[in-house]
Amino acid sequence: MYLFKNWLVCLFLFPLFVFAQPDVQLAKVYSDDTQIQDYLVSEKYDGIRGIWTGTELLTRQGNIINAPAWFTENLPPVWLDGELWSKHNDFAYIMSTVSKQVPVDSEWQNIYYMVFDAPDKARSLTFYERYQRYTTIVTSLNLPHVLPVEQFSVNTTDELNHLLTSYVGKGAEGLMLHRKLARFESGRTDNLLKLKPHMDAEAEVVGILKGSGKYQDMMGSLIVEMPSGLRFKIGTGFTDKERENPPKVGQVITYKYHGFTDRGVPRFASFMRIRDKGF
């Protein structure tokens, strides 16, 4: 049964109703001791997660995605998991398009539903079997905006690194590794791994520092707090427009980084985007 939201929330991004948060698999981070031969590898798409329940298109938080009727009307009555995506380095456009309460057809014409799983409700199928299943389902639809994500077998670390370099060079965010013989498991699991040239994480904005020199009268940096309670500053990755209208205290941002210092502070942290709690 739908849960009624107060009207102020409804005006934010989504319509008056939400579903229960759907079961989704969440990835852990790839480590060097991973047995690569046990996994299938695919491109990691930098878009918005979309769960097709068989009747509704939802975010992984359970909010309805208001796609045009033509986008979903021919989707099958089975559970699909995928990414709403347009092209490389286009996240702002994707977010703007997908988050509108009233969809704009001309914008959605550029959106693809990249399907990477079809979880069996009995959860009896391995991922390799689900890969075959979603490929067959999506191919049979013959819809230009719904595409199956291709999976590859990789046997060595050198092969994996070469694949990562190739995809990142084309603008991809990274790679996903999915254990071939794994049954569906809700939540964060090492059956699903992400591999990127840099890592990213989320932190809450707890302070805003003014800029100087070139950034006089703008934001200079943010003070953010990690879930562990550790606080640090992020002063790079912002456009001038973002410095003029910076994230607010209490908002959660996504940042990228390259390892940690001895104190556990993310090294070379750089702002990426404000996280939207609906997605």
BAMIFI-159983 format. One record per residue (C-alpha): residue in three letters; x negated, y, z negated; residue number from 1. Coordinates in nm, 2 decimals. Example, Ala and Ser with C-alpha at 12.3 -4.5 7.8 and 13.67 -1.06 7.14 Angstrom:
<rs>
(ALA, (-1.23, -0.45, -0.78), 1),
(SER, (-1.37, -0.11, -0.71), 2),
</rs>
This chain:
<rs>
(MET, (0.00, 0.00, 0.00), 1),
(TYR, (-0.13, 0.35, 0.08), 2),
(LEU, (-0.25, 0.58, -0.19), 3),
(PHE, (-0.10, 0.93, -0.17), 4),
(LYS, (-0.37, 1.20, -0.20), 5),
(ASN, (-0.30, 1.56, -0.31), 6),
(TRP, (-0.25, 1.81, -0.04), 7),
(LEU, (-0.58, 1.99, -0.10), 8),
(VAL, (-0.77, 1.68, -0.03), 9),
(CYS, (-0.56, 1.61, 0.28), 10),
(LEU, (-0.65, 1.94, 0.43), 11),
(PHE, (-1.02, 1.85, 0.41), 12),
(LEU, (-1.08, 1.58, 0.67), 13),
(PHE, (-0.83, 1.30, 0.66), 14),
(PRO, (-0.45, 1.25, 0.67), 15),
(LEU, (-0.23, 1.19, 0.37), 16),
(PHE, (-0.31, 0.82, 0.33), 17),
(VAL, (-0.62, 0.61, 0.27), 18),
(PHE, (-0.67, 0.23, 0.26), 19),
(ALA, (-0.86, 0.03, 0.00), 20),
(GLN, (-1.23, 0.05, 0.07), 21),
(PRO, (-1.30, -0.23, 0.32), 22),
(ASP, (-1.56, -0.50, 0.26), 23),
(VAL, (-1.88, -0.41, 0.45), 24),
(GLN, (-2.23, -0.53, 0.44), 25),
(LEU, (-2.50, -0.27, 0.35), 26),
(ALA, (-2.86, -0.30, 0.44), 27),
(LYS, (-3.17, -0.33, 0.23), 28),
(VAL, (-3.51, -0.20, 0.35), 29),
(TYR, (-3.74, -0.42, 0.56), 30),
(SER, (-4.05, -0.54, 0.38), 31),
(ASP, (-4.37, -0.69, 0.52), 32),
(ASP, (-4.30, -1.03, 0.37), 33),
(THR, (-3.98, -1.07, 0.57), 34),
(GLN, (-3.96, -1.40, 0.77), 35),
(ILE, (-3.90, -1.23, 1.10), 36),
(GLN, (-3.80, -1.56, 1.28), 37),
(ASP, (-3.50, -1.59, 1.05), 38),
(TYR, (-3.34, -1.27, 1.19), 39),
(LEU, (-3.18, -1.12, 1.49), 40),
(VAL, (-3.29, -0.77, 1.57), 41),
(SER, (-3.09, -0.48, 1.72), 42),
(GLU, (-3.10, -0.11, 1.76), 43),
(LYS, (-3.00, 0.11, 1.46), 44),
(TYR, (-2.75, 0.36, 1.59), 45),
(ASP, (-2.73, 0.70, 1.42), 46),
(GLY, (-2.36, 0.74, 1.42), 47),
(ILE, (-2.05, 0.70, 1.20), 48),
(ARG, (-1.96, 0.35, 1.07), 49),
(GLY, (-1.63, 0.24, 1.20), 50),
(ILE, (-1.43, -0.06, 1.06), 51),
(TRP, (-1.15, -0.19, 1.28), 52),
(THR, (-0.92, -0.38, 1.06), 53),
(GLY, (-0.71, -0.52, 1.34), 54),
(THR, (-0.46, -0.23, 1.31), 55),
(GLU, (-0.65, 0.08, 1.18), 56),
(LEU, (-0.99, 0.24, 1.23), 57),
(LEU, (-1.15, 0.32, 0.89), 58),
(THR, (-1.47, 0.47, 0.75), 59),
(ARG, (-1.66, 0.24, 0.51), 60),
(GLN, (-1.50, 0.44, 0.23), 61),
(GLY, (-1.15, 0.34, 0.34), 62),
(ASN, (-1.05, 0.67, 0.50), 63),
(ILE, (-0.86, 0.67, 0.83), 64),
(ILE, (-1.05, 0.78, 1.14), 65),
(ASN, (-0.81, 0.98, 1.36), 66),
(ALA, (-0.91, 0.85, 1.70), 67),
(PRO, (-0.69, 0.92, 2.00), 68),
(ALA, (-0.44, 0.65, 2.08), 69),
(TRP, (-0.62, 0.54, 2.40), 70),
(PHE, (-0.94, 0.48, 2.20), 71),
(THR, (-0.78, 0.21, 1.97), 72),
(GLU, (-0.46, 0.09, 2.14), 73),
(ASN, (-0.63, -0.20, 2.33), 74),
(LEU, (-0.86, -0.31, 2.04), 75),
(PRO, (-0.79, -0.67, 1.94), 76),
(PRO, (-0.60, -0.78, 1.62), 77),
(VAL, (-0.93, -0.89, 1.46), 78),
(TRP, (-1.17, -0.74, 1.21), 79),
(LEU, (-1.46, -0.56, 1.39), 80),
(ASP, (-1.75, -0.36, 1.24), 81),
(GLY, (-1.95, -0.11, 1.44), 82),
(GLU, (-2.08, 0.24, 1.49), 83),
(LEU, (-1.91, 0.53, 1.65), 84),
(TRP, (-2.19, 0.68, 1.86), 85),
(SER, (-2.24, 0.91, 2.16), 86),
(LYS, (-2.62, 0.93, 2.24), 87),
(HIS, (-2.95, 0.96, 2.07), 88),
(ASN, (-3.01, 1.26, 1.84), 89),
(ASP, (-2.64, 1.36, 1.85), 90),
(PHE, (-2.52, 1.30, 1.50), 91),
(ALA, (-2.38, 1.65, 1.44), 92),
(TYR, (-2.16, 1.61, 1.75), 93),
(ILE, (-2.04, 1.27, 1.64), 94),
(MET, (-1.96, 1.39, 1.29), 95),
(SER, (-1.77, 1.69, 1.42), 96),
(THR, (-1.57, 1.48, 1.67), 97),
(VAL, (-1.49, 1.18, 1.44), 98),
(SER, (-1.40, 1.39, 1.13), 99),
(LYS, (-1.13, 1.60, 1.29), 100),
(GLN, (-0.78, 1.53, 1.16), 101),
(VAL, (-0.64, 1.61, 1.50), 102),
(PRO, (-0.86, 1.43, 1.76), 103),
(VAL, (-0.98, 1.62, 2.07), 104),
(ASP, (-0.96, 1.39, 2.37), 105),
(SER, (-1.24, 1.56, 2.56), 106),
(GLU, (-1.48, 1.51, 2.27), 107),
(TRP, (-1.38, 1.15, 2.22), 108),
(GLN, (-1.45, 1.08, 2.59), 109),
(ASN, (-1.82, 1.09, 2.49), 110),
(ILE, (-1.78, 0.85, 2.19), 111),
(TYR, (-1.86, 0.47, 2.21), 112),
(TYR, (-1.76, 0.20, 1.97), 113),
(MET, (-2.08, 0.00, 1.93), 114),
(VAL, (-1.96, -0.33, 1.78), 115),
(PHE, (-2.22, -0.52, 1.58), 116),
(ASP, (-2.01, -0.77, 1.38), 117),
(ALA, (-1.68, -0.95, 1.37), 118),
(PRO, (-1.66, -1.09, 1.02), 119),
(ASP, (-1.45, -1.40, 0.99), 120),
(LYS, (-1.19, -1.36, 0.71), 121),
(ALA, (-1.28, -1.70, 0.58), 122),
(ARG, (-1.64, -1.59, 0.59), 123),
(SER, (-1.74, -1.93, 0.72), 124),
(LEU, (-1.93, -1.82, 1.03), 125),
(THR, (-2.31, -1.75, 1.04), 126),
(PHE, (-2.42, -1.42, 1.18), 127),
(TYR, (-2.55, -1.59, 1.49), 128),
(GLU, (-2.20, -1.74, 1.54), 129),
(ARG, (-2.04, -1.40, 1.47), 130),
(TYR, (-2.27, -1.24, 1.73), 131),
(GLN, (-2.15, -1.48, 1.99), 132),
(ARG, (-1.79, -1.41, 1.87), 133),
(TYR, (-1.80, -1.03, 1.89), 134),
(THR, (-1.98, -1.04, 2.22), 135),
(THR, (-1.71, -1.26, 2.37), 136),
(ILE, (-1.43, -1.05, 2.22), 137),
(VAL, (-1.57, -0.71, 2.33), 138),
(THR, (-1.67, -0.83, 2.67), 139),
(SER, (-1.32, -0.96, 2.74), 140),
(LEU, (-1.17, -0.63, 2.65), 141),
(ASN, (-1.34, -0.47, 2.95), 142),
(LEU, (-1.31, -0.12, 2.79), 143),
(PRO, (-1.59, 0.12, 2.89), 144),
(HIS, (-1.60, 0.29, 2.54), 145),
(VAL, (-1.63, -0.04, 2.34), 146),
(LEU, (-1.96, -0.22, 2.38), 147),
(PRO, (-2.12, -0.52, 2.21), 148),
(VAL, (-2.46, -0.45, 2.04), 149),
(GLU, (-2.73, -0.67, 2.19), 150),
(GLN, (-2.93, -0.88, 1.94), 151),
(PHE, (-3.29, -1.00, 2.00), 152),
(SER, (-3.50, -1.28, 1.86), 153),
(VAL, (-3.85, -1.17, 1.75), 154),
(ASN, (-4.13, -1.41, 1.65), 155),
(THR, (-4.41, -1.19, 1.52), 156),
(THR, (-4.48, -0.87, 1.34), 157),
(ASP, (-4.66, -0.73, 1.65), 158),
(GLU, (-4.35, -0.80, 1.86), 159),
(LEU, (-4.13, -0.63, 1.60), 160),
(ASN, (-4.36, -0.32, 1.58), 161),
(HIS, (-4.37, -0.30, 1.96), 162),
(LEU, (-3.99, -0.31, 1.98), 163),
(LEU, (-3.96, -0.04, 1.71), 164),
(THR, (-4.21, 0.18, 1.89), 165),
(SER, (-4.02, 0.13, 2.22), 166),
(TYR, (-3.68, 0.21, 2.08), 167),
(VAL, (-3.79, 0.51, 1.87), 168),
(GLY, (-3.96, 0.64, 2.18), 169),
(LYS, (-3.63, 0.64, 2.35), 170),
(GLY, (-3.47, 0.84, 2.06), 171),
(ALA, (-3.33, 0.55, 1.85), 172),
(GLU, (-3.33, 0.58, 1.47), 173),
(GLY, (-3.49, 0.24, 1.42), 174),
(LEU, (-3.40, -0.13, 1.41), 175),
(MET, (-3.16, -0.36, 1.22), 176),
(LEU, (-3.25, -0.71, 1.12), 177),
(HIS, (-2.96, -0.96, 1.05), 178),
(ARG, (-3.03, -1.30, 0.91), 179),
(LYS, (-2.92, -1.55, 1.17), 180),
(LEU, (-2.77, -1.81, 0.94), 181),
(ALA, (-2.62, -1.57, 0.68), 182),
(ARG, (-2.25, -1.59, 0.60), 183),
(PHE, (-2.08, -1.25, 0.55), 184),
(GLU, (-2.16, -1.10, 0.22), 185),
(SER, (-2.00, -0.77, 0.10), 186),
(GLY, (-2.22, -0.51, -0.05), 187),
(ARG, (-2.60, -0.45, -0.02), 188),
(THR, (-2.78, -0.77, 0.08), 189),
(ASP, (-3.12, -0.87, 0.22), 190),
(ASN, (-2.92, -1.06, 0.49), 191),
(LEU, (-2.92, -0.72, 0.66), 192),
(LEU, (-3.24, -0.51, 0.67), 193),
(LYS, (-3.32, -0.17, 0.82), 194),
(LEU, (-3.65, -0.08, 0.97), 195),
(LYS, (-3.73, 0.28, 1.06), 196),
(PRO, (-4.05, 0.49, 1.11), 197),
(HIS, (-3.95, 0.68, 0.80), 198),
(MET, (-3.71, 0.61, 0.52), 199),
(ASP, (-3.42, 0.82, 0.41), 200),
(ALA, (-3.23, 0.85, 0.08), 201),
(GLU, (-2.97, 1.07, -0.08), 202),
(ALA, (-3.00, 1.33, -0.37), 203),
(GLU, (-2.77, 1.58, -0.53), 204),
(VAL, (-2.84, 1.95, -0.50), 205),
(VAL, (-2.90, 2.10, -0.85), 206),
(GLY, (-3.06, 2.43, -0.76), 207),
(ILE, (-3.13, 2.68, -0.47), 208),
(LEU, (-3.45, 2.88, -0.46), 209),
(LYS, (-3.48, 3.20, -0.26), 210),
(GLY, (-3.72, 3.23, 0.03), 211),
(SER, (-4.00, 3.48, 0.10), 212),
(GLY, (-4.18, 3.62, 0.39), 213),
(LYS, (-4.02, 3.47, 0.71), 214),
(TYR, (-3.73, 3.34, 0.50), 215),
(GLN, (-3.67, 3.66, 0.30), 216),
(ASP, (-3.30, 3.68, 0.21), 217),
(MET, (-3.26, 3.32, 0.30), 218),
(MET, (-3.29, 2.99, 0.11), 219),
(GLY, (-3.65, 2.89, 0.06), 220),
(SER, (-3.60, 2.54, -0.08), 221),
(LEU, (-3.35, 2.31, -0.27), 222),
(ILE, (-3.40, 2.15, -0.60), 223),
(VAL, (-3.25, 1.80, -0.58), 224),
(GLU, (-3.20, 1.52, -0.82), 225),
(MET, (-3.24, 1.15, -0.74), 226),
(PRO, (-3.01, 0.89, -0.89), 227),
(SER, (-3.30, 0.81, -1.13), 228),
(GLY, (-3.28, 1.16, -1.27), 229),
(LEU, (-3.61, 1.27, -1.11), 230),
(ARG, (-3.60, 1.62, -0.96), 231),
(PHE, (-3.81, 1.76, -0.68), 232),
(LYS, (-3.80, 2.03, -0.42), 233),
(ILE, (-3.72, 2.00, -0.05), 234),
(GLY, (-3.83, 2.30, 0.16), 235),
(THR, (-3.85, 2.17, 0.52), 236),
(GLY, (-3.62, 2.03, 0.78), 237),
(PHE, (-3.38, 2.33, 0.77), 238),
(THR, (-3.27, 2.54, 1.06), 239),
(ASP, (-3.24, 2.92, 1.01), 240),
(LYS, (-2.86, 2.88, 1.02), 241),
(GLU, (-2.88, 2.62, 0.74), 242),
(ARG, (-3.11, 2.85, 0.54), 243),
(GLU, (-2.86, 3.13, 0.57), 244),
(ASN, (-2.58, 2.90, 0.46), 245),
(PRO, (-2.75, 2.63, 0.25), 246),
(PRO, (-2.59, 2.32, 0.09), 247),
(LYS, (-2.41, 2.41, -0.23), 248),
(VAL, (-2.50, 2.29, -0.58), 249),
(GLY, (-2.32, 1.96, -0.64), 250),
(GLN, (-2.33, 1.85, -0.28), 251),
(VAL, (-2.52, 1.54, -0.18), 252),
(ILE, (-2.78, 1.56, 0.10), 253),
(THR, (-2.96, 1.30, 0.30), 254),
(TYR, (-3.34, 1.35, 0.34), 255),
(LYS, (-3.62, 1.16, 0.50), 256),
(TYR, (-3.96, 1.08, 0.34), 257),
(HIS, (-4.27, 0.87, 0.39), 258),
(GLY, (-4.35, 0.67, 0.07), 259),
(PHE, (-4.39, 0.80, -0.28), 260),
(THR, (-4.64, 0.99, -0.48), 261),
(ASP, (-4.79, 0.85, -0.81), 262),
(ARG, (-4.51, 1.03, -1.00), 263),
(GLY, (-4.25, 0.85, -0.79), 264),
(VAL, (-4.16, 1.17, -0.59), 265),
(PRO, (-4.07, 1.11, -0.22), 266),
(ARG, (-4.36, 1.21, -0.01), 267),
(PHE, (-4.32, 1.47, 0.27), 268),
(ALA, (-3.94, 1.49, 0.20), 269),
(SER, (-3.75, 1.68, 0.47), 270),
(PHE, (-3.38, 1.77, 0.49), 271),
(MET, (-3.16, 1.58, 0.74), 272),
(ARG, (-2.80, 1.66, 0.67), 273),
(ILE, (-2.52, 1.71, 0.41), 274),
(ARG, (-2.36, 1.38, 0.33), 275),
(ASP, (-1.98, 1.38, 0.39), 276),
(LYS, (-1.82, 1.18, 0.11), 277),
(GLY, (-1.55, 1.05, 0.34), 278),
(PHE, (-1.80, 0.84, 0.55), 279),
</rs>
